[in-house]
Amino acid sequence: MPAAGLPEPLSERELEVLQLIAAGKTNRQISSELFVSVGTVKTHINNAYRKLDAHSRTQALARARELDLI
């Protein structure tokens, strides 16, 4: 389900990572919870930043909430 206002929708995994960031988890905690490397978590975060036109965790979360993604 592509969100209105996003040229490219976030993947399920990117949304999952954003939700874990919103819960206050660190990259290391997220990687452990999702059974992936910290590098993979960073890739998901960077992809989400690009798609949300954000440059920080705070901006990404604000934009995702604005779009009712989380």
mmJSON file of the N, C-alpha and C atoms, coordinates in Angstrom:
{"data_MODEL":{"atom_site":{
"group_PDB":["ATOM","ATOM","ATOM","ATOM","ATOM","ATOM","ATOM","ATOM","ATOM","ATOM","ATOM","ATOM","ATOM","ATOM","ATOM","ATOM","ATOM","ATOM","ATOM","ATOM","ATOM","ATOM","ATOM","ATOM","ATOM","ATOM","ATOM","ATOM","ATOM","ATOM","ATOM","ATOM","ATOM","ATOM","ATOM","ATOM","ATOM","ATOM","ATOM","ATOM","ATOM","ATOM","ATOM","ATOM","ATOM","ATOM","ATOM","ATOM","ATOM","ATOM","ATOM","ATOM","ATOM","ATOM","ATOM","ATOM","ATOM","ATOM","ATOM","ATOM","ATOM","ATOM","ATOM","ATOM","ATOM","ATOM","ATOM","ATOM","ATOM","ATOM","ATOM","ATOM","ATOM","ATOM","ATOM","ATOM","ATOM","ATOM","ATOM","ATOM","ATOM","ATOM","ATOM","ATOM","ATOM","ATOM","ATOM","ATOM","ATOM","ATOM","ATOM","ATOM","ATOM","ATOM","ATOM","ATOM","ATOM","ATOM","ATOM","ATOM","ATOM","ATOM","ATOM","ATOM","ATOM","ATOM","ATOM","ATOM","ATOM","ATOM","ATOM","ATOM","ATOM","ATOM","ATOM","ATOM","ATOM","ATOM","ATOM","ATOM","ATOM","ATOM","ATOM","ATOM","ATOM","ATOM","ATOM","ATOM","ATOM","ATOM","ATOM","ATOM","ATOM","ATOM","ATOM","ATOM","ATOM","ATOM","ATOM","ATOM","ATOM","ATOM","ATOM","ATOM","ATOM","ATOM","ATOM","ATOM","ATOM","ATOM","ATOM","ATOM","ATOM","ATOM","ATOM","ATOM","ATOM","ATOM","ATOM","ATOM","ATOM","ATOM","ATOM","ATOM","ATOM","ATOM","ATOM","ATOM","ATOM","ATOM","ATOM","ATOM","ATOM","ATOM","ATOM","ATOM","ATOM","ATOM","ATOM","ATOM","ATOM","ATOM","ATOM","ATOM","ATOM","ATOM","ATOM","ATOM","ATOM","ATOM","ATOM","ATOM","ATOM","ATOM","ATOM","ATOM","ATOM","ATOM","ATOM","ATOM","ATOM","ATOM","ATOM","ATOM","ATOM","ATOM","ATOM","ATOM","ATOM","ATOM"],
"id":[1,2,3,4,5,6,7,8,9,10,11,12,13,14,15,16,17,18,19,20,21,22,23,24,25,26,27,28,29,30,31,32,33,34,35,36,37,38,39,40,41,42,43,44,45,46,47,48,49,50,51,52,53,54,55,56,57,58,59,60,61,62,63,64,65,66,67,68,69,70,71,72,73,74,75,76,77,78,79,80,81,82,83,84,85,86,87,88,89,90,91,92,93,94,95,96,97,98,99,100,101,102,103,104,105,106,107,108,109,110,111,112,113,114,115,116,117,118,119,120,121,122,123,124,125,126,127,128,129,130,131,132,133,134,135,136,137,138,139,140,141,142,143,144,145,146,147,148,149,150,151,152,153,154,155,156,157,158,159,160,161,162,163,164,165,166,167,168,169,170,171,172,173,174,175,176,177,178,179,180,181,182,183,184,185,186,187,188,189,190,191,192,193,194,195,196,197,198,199,200,201,202,203,204,205,206,207,208,209,210],
"type_symbol":["N","C","C","N","C","C","N","C","C","N","C","C","N","C","C","N","C","C","N","C","C","N","C","C","N","C","C","N","C","C","N","C","C","N","C","C","N","C","C","N","C","C","N","C","C","N","C","C","N","C","C","N","C","C","N","C","C","N","C","C","N","C","C","N","C","C","N","C","C","N","C","C","N","C","C","N","C","C","N","C","C","N","C","C","N","C","C","N","C","C","N","C","C","N","C","C","N","C","C","N","C","C","N","C","C","N","C","C","N","C","C","N","C","C","N","C","C","N","C","C","N","C","C","N","C","C","N","C","C","N","C","C","N","C","C","N","C","C","N","C","C","N","C","C","N","C","C","N","C","C","N","C","C","N","C","C","N","C","C","N","C","C","N","C","C","N","C","C","N","C","C","N","C","C","N","C","C","N","C","C","N","C","C","N","C","C","N","C","C","N","C","C","N","C","C","N","C","C","N","C","C","N","C","C","N","C","C","N","C","C"],
"label_atom_id":["N","CA","C","N","CA","C","N","CA","C","N","CA","C","N","CA","C","N","CA","C","N","CA","C","N","CA","C","N","CA","C","N","CA","C","N","CA","C","N","CA","C","N","CA","C","N","CA","C","N","CA","C","N","CA","C","N","CA","C","N","CA","C","N","CA","C","N","CA","C","N","CA","C","N","CA","C","N","CA","C","N","CA","C","N","CA","C","N","CA","C","N","CA","C","N","CA","C","N","CA","C","N","CA","C","N","CA","C","N","CA","C","N","CA","C","N","CA","C","N","CA","C","N","CA","C","N","CA","C","N","CA","C","N","CA","C","N","CA","C","N","CA","C","N","CA","C","N","CA","C","N","CA","C","N","CA","C","N","CA","C","N","CA","C","N","CA","C","N","CA","C","N","CA","C","N","CA","C","N","CA","C","N","CA","C","N","CA","C","N","CA","C","N","CA","C","N","CA","C","N","CA","C","N","CA","C","N","CA","C","N","CA","C","N","CA","C","N","CA","C","N","CA","C","N","CA","C","N","CA","C","N","CA","C","N","CA","C","N","CA","C","N","CA","C"],
"label_alt_id":[null,null,null,null,null,null,null,null,null,null,null,null,null,null,null,null,null,null,null,null,null,null,null,null,null,null,null,null,null,null,null,null,null,null,null,null,null,null,null,null,null,null,null,null,null,null,null,null,null,null,null,null,null,null,null,null,null,null,null,null,null,null,null,null,null,null,null,null,null,null,null,null,null,null,null,null,null,null,null,null,null,null,null,null,null,null,null,null,null,null,null,null,null,null,null,null,null,null,null,null,null,null,null,null,null,null,null,null,null,null,null,null,null,null,null,null,null,null,null,null,null,null,null,null,null,null,null,null,null,null,null,null,null,null,null,null,null,null,null,null,null,null,null,null,null,null,null,null,null,null,null,null,null,null,null,null,null,null,null,null,null,null,null,null,null,null,null,null,null,null,null,null,null,null,null,null,null,null,null,null,null,null,null,null,null,null,null,null,null,null,null,null,null,null,null,null,null,null,null,null,null,null,null,null,null,null,null,null,null,null],
"label_comp_id":["MET","MET","MET","PRO","PRO","PRO","ALA","ALA","ALA","ALA","ALA","ALA","GLY","GLY","GLY","LEU","LEU","LEU","PRO","PRO","PRO","GLU","GLU","GLU","PRO","PRO","PRO","LEU","LEU","LEU","SER","SER","SER","GLU","GLU","GLU","ARG","ARG","ARG","GLU","GLU","GLU","LEU","LEU","LEU","GLU","GLU","GLU","VAL","VAL","VAL","LEU","LEU","LEU","GLN","GLN","GLN","LEU","LEU","LEU","ILE","ILE","ILE","ALA","ALA","ALA","ALA","ALA","ALA","GLY","GLY","GLY","LYS","LYS","LYS","THR","THR","THR","ASN","ASN","ASN","ARG","ARG","ARG","GLN","GLN","GLN","ILE","ILE","ILE","SER","SER","SER","SER","SER","SER","GLU","GLU","GLU","LEU","LEU","LEU","PHE","PHE","PHE","VAL","VAL","VAL","SER","SER","SER","VAL","VAL","VAL","GLY","GLY","GLY","THR","THR","THR","VAL","VAL","VAL","LYS","LYS","LYS","THR","THR","THR","HIS","HIS","HIS","ILE","ILE","ILE","ASN","ASN","ASN","ASN","ASN","ASN","ALA","ALA","ALA","TYR","TYR","TYR","ARG","ARG","ARG","LYS","LYS","LYS","LEU","LEU","LEU","ASP","ASP","ASP","ALA","ALA","ALA","HIS","HIS","HIS","SER","SER","SER","ARG","ARG","ARG","THR","THR","THR","GLN","GLN","GLN","ALA","ALA","ALA","LEU","LEU","LEU","ALA","ALA","ALA","ARG","ARG","ARG","ALA","ALA","ALA","ARG","ARG","ARG","GLU","GLU","GLU","LEU","LEU","LEU","ASP","ASP","ASP","LEU","LEU","LEU","ILE","ILE","ILE"],
"label_asym_id":["A","A","A","A","A","A","A","A","A","A","A","A","A","A","A","A","A","A","A","A","A","A","A","A","A","A","A","A","A","A","A","A","A","A","A","A","A","A","A","A","A","A","A","A","A","A","A","A","A","A","A","A","A","A","A","A","A","A","A","A","A","A","A","A","A","A","A","A","A","A","A","A","A","A","A","A","A","A","A","A","A","A","A","A","A","A","A","A","A","A","A","A","A","A","A","A","A","A","A","A","A","A","A","A","A","A","A","A","A","A","A","A","A","A","A","A","A","A","A","A","A","A","A","A","A","A","A","A","A","A","A","A","A","A","A","A","A","A","A","A","A","A","A","A","A","A","A","A","A","A","A","A","A","A","A","A","A","A","A","A","A","A","A","A","A","A","A","A","A","A","A","A","A","A","A","A","A","A","A","A","A","A","A","A","A","A","A","A","A","A","A","A","A","A","A","A","A","A","A","A","A","A","A","A","A","A","A","A","A","A"],
"label_entity_id":["1","1","1","1","1","1","1","1","1","1","1","1","1","1","1","1","1","1","1","1","1","1","1","1","1","1","1","1","1","1","1","1","1","1","1","1","1","1","1","1","1","1","1","1","1","1","1","1","1","1","1","1","1","1","1","1","1","1","1","1","1","1","1","1","1","1","1","1","1","1","1","1","1","1","1","1","1","1","1","1","1","1","1","1","1","1","1","1","1","1","1","1","1","1","1","1","1","1","1","1","1","1","1","1","1","1","1","1","1","1","1","1","1","1","1","1","1","1","1","1","1","1","1","1","1","1","1","1","1","1","1","1","1","1","1","1","1","1","1","1","1","1","1","1","1","1","1","1","1","1","1","1","1","1","1","1","1","1","1","1","1","1","1","1","1","1","1","1","1","1","1","1","1","1","1","1","1","1","1","1","1","1","1","1","1","1","1","1","1","1","1","1","1","1","1","1","1","1","1","1","1","1","1","1","1","1","1","1","1","1"],
"label_seq_id":[1,1,1,2,2,2,3,3,3,4,4,4,5,5,5,6,6,6,7,7,7,8,8,8,9,9,9,10,10,10,11,11,11,12,12,12,13,13,13,14,14,14,15,15,15,16,16,16,17,17,17,18,18,18,19,19,19,20,20,20,21,21,21,22,22,22,23,23,23,24,24,24,25,25,25,26,26,26,27,27,27,28,28,28,29,29,29,30,30,30,31,31,31,32,32,32,33,33,33,34,34,34,35,35,35,36,36,36,37,37,37,38,38,38,39,39,39,40,40,40,41,41,41,42,42,42,43,43,43,44,44,44,45,45,45,46,46,46,47,47,47,48,48,48,49,49,49,50,50,50,51,51,51,52,52,52,53,53,53,54,54,54,55,55,55,56,56,56,57,57,57,58,58,58,59,59,59,60,60,60,61,61,61,62,62,62,63,63,63,64,64,64,65,65,65,66,66,66,67,67,67,68,68,68,69,69,69,70,70,70],
"pdbx_PDB_ins_code":[null,null,null,null,null,null,null,null,null,null,null,null,null,null,null,null,null,null,null,null,null,null,null,null,null,null,null,null,null,null,null,null,null,null,null,null,null,null,null,null,null,null,null,null,null,null,null,null,null,null,null,null,null,null,null,null,null,null,null,null,null,null,null,null,null,null,null,null,null,null,null,null,null,null,null,null,null,null,null,null,null,null,null,null,null,null,null,null,null,null,null,null,null,null,null,null,null,null,null,null,null,null,null,null,null,null,null,null,null,null,null,null,null,null,null,null,null,null,null,null,null,null,null,null,null,null,null,null,null,null,null,null,null,null,null,null,null,null,null,null,null,null,null,null,null,null,null,null,null,null,null,null,null,null,null,null,null,null,null,null,null,null,null,null,null,null,null,null,null,null,null,null,null,null,null,null,null,null,null,null,null,null,null,null,null,null,null,null,null,null,null,null,null,null,null,null,null,null,null,null,null,null,null,null,null,null,null,null,null,null],
"Cartn_x":[0.852,0.0,0.885,1.077,1.938,1.305,2.097,1.603,1.505,0.467,0.31,1.463,2.009,3.089,4.472,4.544,5.856,6.039,7.08,7.306,7.628,8.273,8.631,8.209,7.334,6.858,7.959,7.832,8.788,8.496,9.547,9.363,8.864,8.346,7.891,9.023,10.214,11.365,11.754,11.717,12.034,11.034,9.766,8.736,8.988,9.352,9.638,10.795,11.851,13.007,12.597,11.782,11.313,10.516,9.679,8.894,9.801,10.866,11.807,12.603,12.921,13.582,12.631,11.359,10.351,10.24,10.514,10.465,11.742,12.671,13.876,15.036,14.946,16.013,17.202,18.388,19.611,19.738,20.646,20.88,21.26,22.111,22.559,21.37,20.495,19.313,18.38,18.221,17.369,17.954,19.268,19.899,19.715,19.849,19.689,18.24,17.295,15.877,15.425,15.993,15.581,16.506,17.516,18.477,19.183,19.616,20.394,21.608,22.551,23.743,23.4,24.264,24.091,24.171,25.039,25.153,23.848,23.138,21.841,20.825,20.839,19.935,20.22,21.507,21.886,21.422,21.499,21.025,19.52,18.762,17.306,17.01,17.759,17.549,17.862,18.983,19.36,18.35,17.829,16.792,15.537,15.167,13.978,14.21,15.412,15.731,15.546,16.098,16.015,14.556,13.785,12.382,11.543,11.906,11.156,11.744,12.843,13.557,13.931,14.518,14.917,16.429,16.963,18.413,18.78,17.781,18.04,16.912,17.145,16.112,14.869,15.093,13.976,13.139,13.822,13.11,12.357,13.008,12.38,11.128,11.219,10.051,8.937,9.298,8.287,7.567,8.332,7.753,6.891,7.365,6.6,5.285,5.327,4.085,3.135,3.7,2.925,2.15,2.799,2.191,1.416,1.255,0.543,1.15,2.476,3.154,3.459,3.62,3.882,2.983],
"Cartn_y":[-1.187,0.0,1.233,1.884,3.061,4.233,4.898,6.042,7.25,8.022,9.238,10.18,10.811,11.757,11.135,9.835,9.194,8.679,9.143,8.669,7.176,6.697,5.281,4.776,3.768,3.293,2.598,2.647,1.96,0.466,-0.332,-1.786,-2.152,-3.363,-3.853,-3.768,-4.148,-4.172,-2.759,-1.811,-0.422,0.116,-0.217,0.199,-0.436,-1.711,-2.436,-1.766,-1.413,-0.752,0.611,1.364,2.666,2.504,1.473,1.244,0.93,0.174,-0.152,1.085,1.954,3.222,4.053,4.076,4.821,4.28,2.99,2.367,2.651,3.405,3.809,2.833,1.886,0.884,1.401,0.907,1.264,0.356,0.718,-0.118,-1.531,-1.646,-2.963,-3.787,-3.139,-3.841,-4.27,-3.396,-3.709,-4.895,-4.884,-5.968,-7.298,-7.274,-8.484,-8.986,-8.061,-8.426,-8.981,-8.426,-8.848,-9.918,-10.323,-11.341,-10.94,-9.679,-9.184,-8.435,-8.089,-7.358,-5.88,-5.213,-3.778,-3.044,-3.523,-2.918,-2.981,-4.107,-4.262,-3.281,-3.13,-2.172,-0.77,-0.414,0.916,1.113,0.065,0.143,0.427,-0.289,-0.064,1.365,1.841,3.197,4.22,4.033,4.977,4.979,3.802,3.727,4.466,4.28,4.962,6.476,6.913,8.353,8.917,8.195,8.666,8.777,7.746,7.728,8.774,9.056,10.023,11.43,11.57,12.84,13.355,12.456,12.793,12.666,13.363,13.337,12.911,12.508,12.048,11.125,10.41,9.534,10.35,11.518,12.377,12.818,13.267,13.705,12.535,11.388,10.214,9.81,9.806,9.435,10.463,11.739,12.792,12.647,12.425,12.282,11.014,9.935,8.675,8.826,9.549,9.779,10.68,11.711,12.648,11.883,10.862,10.07,8.86,8.792,7.661,6.301,6.264,5.003,4.245,5.007,4.356,4.97],
"Cartn_z":[0.0,0.0,0.0,-1.133,-1.174,-0.425,0.384,1.141,0.224,0.404,-0.382,-0.054,-1.06,-0.825,-0.884,-1.055,-1.172,-2.595,-3.281,-4.652,-4.69,-3.618,-3.534,-2.158,-2.103,-0.796,0.006,1.312,2.179,2.168,2.25,2.321,3.721,3.836,5.14,6.16,5.74,6.645,7.075,6.133,6.471,7.489,7.31,8.275,9.637,9.622,10.853,11.601,10.865,11.467,12.038,11.304,11.801,13.087,13.157,14.367,15.554,15.305,16.38,16.802,15.85,16.186,17.055,16.659,17.423,18.847,19.012,20.341,21.129,20.519,21.226,21.142,20.228,20.122,19.318,19.681,18.959,17.736,16.825,15.641,16.057,17.085,17.552,18.095,18.857,19.39,18.254,17.269,16.116,15.353,15.13,14.368,15.085,16.398,17.2,17.146,17.237,17.222,15.866,14.79,13.439,12.842,13.616,13.153,11.863,11.803,10.663,11.213,10.348,10.801,11.021,11.791,12.018,10.677,9.778,8.45,7.672,7.804,7.126,7.714,9.023,9.68,9.145,9.06,8.561,7.121,6.311,4.922,4.896,5.727,5.798,6.247,7.25,7.761,6.668,5.977,4.915,3.771,3.426,2.388,2.847,4.097,4.646,4.651,5.057,5.04,3.639,2.647,1.262,0.822,1.106,0.675,1.41,2.663,3.472,3.364,2.607,2.494,3.885,4.685,6.052,6.195,7.198,7.41,8.823,9.597,10.962,11.396,12.499,13.055,13.387,14.001,14.419,13.221,12.165,10.953,10.322,10.26,9.642,10.41,11.738,12.554,12.405,12.403,12.258,10.917,9.865,8.513,8.425,9.011,8.982,9.752,10.865,11.637,10.864,10.228,9.407,8.321,7.772,6.689,7.21,8.542,9.181,8.843,8.759,8.464,9.752,10.848,12.147,13.2],
"occupancy":[1.0,1.0,1.0,1.0,1.0,1.0,1.0,1.0,1.0,1.0,1.0,1.0,1.0,1.0,1.0,1.0,1.0,1.0,1.0,1.0,1.0,1.0,1.0,1.0,1.0,1.0,1.0,1.0,1.0,1.0,1.0,1.0,1.0,1.0,1.0,1.0,1.0,1.0,1.0,1.0,1.0,1.0,1.0,1.0,1.0,1.0,1.0,1.0,1.0,1.0,1.0,1.0,1.0,1.0,1.0,1.0,1.0,1.0,1.0,1.0,1.0,1.0,1.0,1.0,1.0,1.0,1.0,1.0,1.0,1.0,1.0,1.0,1.0,1.0,1.0,1.0,1.0,1.0,1.0,1.0,1.0,1.0,1.0,1.0,1.0,1.0,1.0,1.0,1.0,1.0,1.0,1.0,1.0,1.0,1.0,1.0,1.0,1.0,1.0,1.0,1.0,1.0,1.0,1.0,1.0,1.0,1.0,1.0,1.0,1.0,1.0,1.0,1.0,1.0,1.0,1.0,1.0,1.0,1.0,1.0,1.0,1.0,1.0,1.0,1.0,1.0,1.0,1.0,1.0,1.0,1.0,1.0,1.0,1.0,1.0,1.0,1.0,1.0,1.0,1.0,1.0,1.0,1.0,1.0,1.0,1.0,1.0,1.0,1.0,1.0,1.0,1.0,1.0,1.0,1.0,1.0,1.0,1.0,1.0,1.0,1.0,1.0,1.0,1.0,1.0,1.0,1.0,1.0,1.0,1.0,1.0,1.0,1.0,1.0,1.0,1.0,1.0,1.0,1.0,1.0,1.0,1.0,1.0,1.0,1.0,1.0,1.0,1.0,1.0,1.0,1.0,1.0,1.0,1.0,1.0,1.0,1.0,1.0,1.0,1.0,1.0,1.0,1.0,1.0,1.0,1.0,1.0,1.0,1.0,1.0],
"B_iso_or_equiv":[0.0,0.0,0.0,0.0,0.0,0.0,0.0,0.0,0.0,0.0,0.0,0.0,0.0,0.0,0.0,0.0,0.0,0.0,0.0,0.0,0.0,0.0,0.0,0.0,0.0,0.0,0.0,0.0,0.0,0.0,0.0,0.0,0.0,0.0,0.0,0.0,0.0,0.0,0.0,0.0,0.0,0.0,0.0,0.0,0.0,0.0,0.0,0.0,0.0,0.0,0.0,0.0,0.0,0.0,0.0,0.0,0.0,0.0,0.0,0.0,0.0,0.0,0.0,0.0,0.0,0.0,0.0,0.0,0.0,0.0,0.0,0.0,0.0,0.0,0.0,0.0,0.0,0.0,0.0,0.0,0.0,0.0,0.0,0.0,0.0,0.0,0.0,0.0,0.0,0.0,0.0,0.0,0.0,0.0,0.0,0.0,0.0,0.0,0.0,0.0,0.0,0.0,0.0,0.0,0.0,0.0,0.0,0.0,0.0,0.0,0.0,0.0,0.0,0.0,0.0,0.0,0.0,0.0,0.0,0.0,0.0,0.0,0.0,0.0,0.0,0.0,0.0,0.0,0.0,0.0,0.0,0.0,0.0,0.0,0.0,0.0,0.0,0.0,0.0,0.0,0.0,0.0,0.0,0.0,0.0,0.0,0.0,0.0,0.0,0.0,0.0,0.0,0.0,0.0,0.0,0.0,0.0,0.0,0.0,0.0,0.0,0.0,0.0,0.0,0.0,0.0,0.0,0.0,0.0,0.0,0.0,0.0,0.0,0.0,0.0,0.0,0.0,0.0,0.0,0.0,0.0,0.0,0.0,0.0,0.0,0.0,0.0,0.0,0.0,0.0,0.0,0.0,0.0,0.0,0.0,0.0,0.0,0.0,0.0,0.0,0.0,0.0,0.0,0.0,0.0,0.0,0.0,0.0,0.0,0.0],
"pdbx_formal_charge":[null,null,null,null,null,null,null,null,null,null,null,null,null,null,null,null,null,null,null,null,null,null,null,null,null,null,null,null,null,null,null,null,null,null,null,null,null,null,null,null,null,null,null,null,null,null,null,null,null,null,null,null,null,null,null,null,null,null,null,null,null,null,null,null,null,null,null,null,null,null,null,null,null,null,null,null,null,null,null,null,null,null,null,null,null,null,null,null,null,null,null,null,null,null,null,null,null,null,null,null,null,null,null,null,null,null,null,null,null,null,null,null,null,null,null,null,null,null,null,null,null,null,null,null,null,null,null,null,null,null,null,null,null,null,null,null,null,null,null,null,null,null,null,null,null,null,null,null,null,null,null,null,null,null,null,null,null,null,null,null,null,null,null,null,null,null,null,null,null,null,null,null,null,null,null,null,null,null,null,null,null,null,null,null,null,null,null,null,null,null,null,null,null,null,null,null,null,null,null,null,null,null,null,null,null,null,null,null,null,null],
"auth_seq_id":[1,1,1,2,2,2,3,3,3,4,4,4,5,5,5,6,6,6,7,7,7,8,8,8,9,9,9,10,10,10,11,11,11,12,12,12,13,13,13,14,14,14,15,15,15,16,16,16,17,17,17,18,18,18,19,19,19,20,20,20,21,21,21,22,22,22,23,23,23,24,24,24,25,25,25,26,26,26,27,27,27,28,28,28,29,29,29,30,30,30,31,31,31,32,32,32,33,33,33,34,34,34,35,35,35,36,36,36,37,37,37,38,38,38,39,39,39,40,40,40,41,41,41,42,42,42,43,43,43,44,44,44,45,45,45,46,46,46,47,47,47,48,48,48,49,49,49,50,50,50,51,51,51,52,52,52,53,53,53,54,54,54,55,55,55,56,56,56,57,57,57,58,58,58,59,59,59,60,60,60,61,61,61,62,62,62,63,63,63,64,64,64,65,65,65,66,66,66,67,67,67,68,68,68,69,69,69,70,70,70],
"auth_comp_id":["MET","MET","MET","PRO","PRO","PRO","ALA","ALA","ALA","ALA","ALA","ALA","GLY","GLY","GLY","LEU","LEU","LEU","PRO","PRO","PRO","GLU","GLU","GLU","PRO","PRO","PRO","LEU","LEU","LEU","SER","SER","SER","GLU","GLU","GLU","ARG","ARG","ARG","GLU","GLU","GLU","LEU","LEU","LEU","GLU","GLU","GLU","VAL","VAL","VAL","LEU","LEU","LEU","GLN","GLN","GLN","LEU","LEU","LEU","ILE","ILE","ILE","ALA","ALA","ALA","ALA","ALA","ALA","GLY","GLY","GLY","LYS","LYS","LYS","THR","THR","THR","ASN","ASN","ASN","ARG","ARG","ARG","GLN","GLN","GLN","ILE","ILE","ILE","SER","SER","SER","SER","SER","SER","GLU","GLU","GLU","LEU","LEU","LEU","PHE","PHE","PHE","VAL","VAL","VAL","SER","SER","SER","VAL","VAL","VAL","GLY","GLY","GLY","THR","THR","THR","VAL","VAL","VAL","LYS","LYS","LYS","THR","THR","THR","HIS","HIS","HIS","ILE","ILE","ILE","ASN","ASN","ASN","ASN","ASN","ASN","ALA","ALA","ALA","TYR","TYR","TYR","ARG","ARG","ARG","LYS","LYS","LYS","LEU","LEU","LEU","ASP","ASP","ASP","ALA","ALA","ALA","HIS","HIS","HIS","SER","SER","SER","ARG","ARG","ARG","THR","THR","THR","GLN","GLN","GLN","ALA","ALA","ALA","LEU","LEU","LEU","ALA","ALA","ALA","ARG","ARG","ARG","ALA","ALA","ALA","ARG","ARG","ARG","GLU","GLU","GLU","LEU","LEU","LEU","ASP","ASP","ASP","LEU","LEU","LEU","ILE","ILE","ILE"],
"auth_asym_id":["A","A","A","A","A","A","A","A","A","A","A","A","A","A","A","A","A","A","A","A","A","A","A","A","A","A","A","A","A","A","A","A","A","A","A","A","A","A","A","A","A","A","A","A","A","A","A","A","A","A","A","A","A","A","A","A","A","A","A","A","A","A","A","A","A","A","A","A","A","A","A","A","A","A","A","A","A","A","A","A","A","A","A","A","A","A","A","A","A","A","A","A","A","A","A","A","A","A","A","A","A","A","A","A","A","A","A","A","A","A","A","A","A","A","A","A","A","A","A","A","A","A","A","A","A","A","A","A","A","A","A","A","A","A","A","A","A","A","A","A","A","A","A","A","A","A","A","A","A","A","A","A","A","A","A","A","A","A","A","A","A","A","A","A","A","A","A","A","A","A","A","A","A","A","A","A","A","A","A","A","A","A","A","A","A","A","A","A","A","A","A","A","A","A","A","A","A","A","A","A","A","A","A","A","A","A","A","A","A","A"],
"auth_atom_id":["N","CA","C","N","CA","C","N","CA","C","N","CA","C","N","CA","C","N","CA","C","N","CA","C","N","CA","C","N","CA","C","N","CA","C","N","CA","C","N","CA","C","N","CA","C","N","CA","C","N","CA","C","N","CA","C","N","CA","C","N","CA","C","N","CA","C","N","CA","C","N","CA","C","N","CA","C","N","CA","C","N","CA","C","N","CA","C","N","CA","C","N","CA","C","N","CA","C","N","CA","C","N","CA","C","N","CA","C","N","CA","C","N","CA","C","N","CA","C","N","CA","C","N","CA","C","N","CA","C","N","CA","C","N","CA","C","N","CA","C","N","CA","C","N","CA","C","N","CA","C","N","CA","C","N","CA","C","N","CA","C","N","CA","C","N","CA","C","N","CA","C","N","CA","C","N","CA","C","N","CA","C","N","CA","C","N","CA","C","N","CA","C","N","CA","C","N","CA","C","N","CA","C","N","CA","C","N","CA","C","N","CA","C","N","CA","C","N","CA","C","N","CA","C","N","CA","C","N","CA","C","N","CA","C","N","CA","C","N","CA","C","N","CA","C"],
"pdbx_PDB_model_num":[1,1,1,1,1,1,1,1,1,1,1,1,1,1,1,1,1,1,1,1,1,1,1,1,1,1,1,1,1,1,1,1,1,1,1,1,1,1,1,1,1,1,1,1,1,1,1,1,1,1,1,1,1,1,1,1,1,1,1,1,1,1,1,1,1,1,1,1,1,1,1,1,1,1,1,1,1,1,1,1,1,1,1,1,1,1,1,1,1,1,1,1,1,1,1,1,1,1,1,1,1,1,1,1,1,1,1,1,1,1,1,1,1,1,1,1,1,1,1,1,1,1,1,1,1,1,1,1,1,1,1,1,1,1,1,1,1,1,1,1,1,1,1,1,1,1,1,1,1,1,1,1,1,1,1,1,1,1,1,1,1,1,1,1,1,1,1,1,1,1,1,1,1,1,1,1,1,1,1,1,1,1,1,1,1,1,1,1,1,1,1,1,1,1,1,1,1,1,1,1,1,1,1,1,1,1,1,1,1,1]
}}}
